[in-house]
Amino acid sequence: MPNPMTKSDSSRIQSTQARSGGNMSSGGFAARAQGAADRHASAASAQTGATHASSTSTHSGATGSGGSQQPGATKR
């Protein structure tokens, strides 16, 4: 893979989409970019043999996929 998606790339895409009023749904480009970055980060940590026991969803609350809404926006 010549140019894997990074967390930084994903964040930049999400920010640009949100500011421009773009599609912020779970099937939109920003969400797919985040998924690609997550897969890349996961694969990279697996290759290095790193284990992250704390990343097994022990945290409560929304993580990444929902985010905050703009004032007046309705969630579908």
C-alpha positions, 0 to 999 in steps of 0.5 A: 500500500503506497500511501496508507491512511493515517489518523492525521489524514482522517482527522483532517478529512473529517474536519473539512467535511464538517466545516463544509457541511458535507456528509457526516453519516456513517457511510460518508467519506469521512467515516470510511477514511476513519475506518481505513486509518483505524485498520492501518493503525491496527495492522501496524501495531499487530506487525510490531507485536504491540498489544494494547489491552486497554484498547478493548473498549473499556472506556465508556461514552462515544468513541469516534463514530458519532462525534458532536453535532452542529447546533440545530442538526438532527441525528438520523 
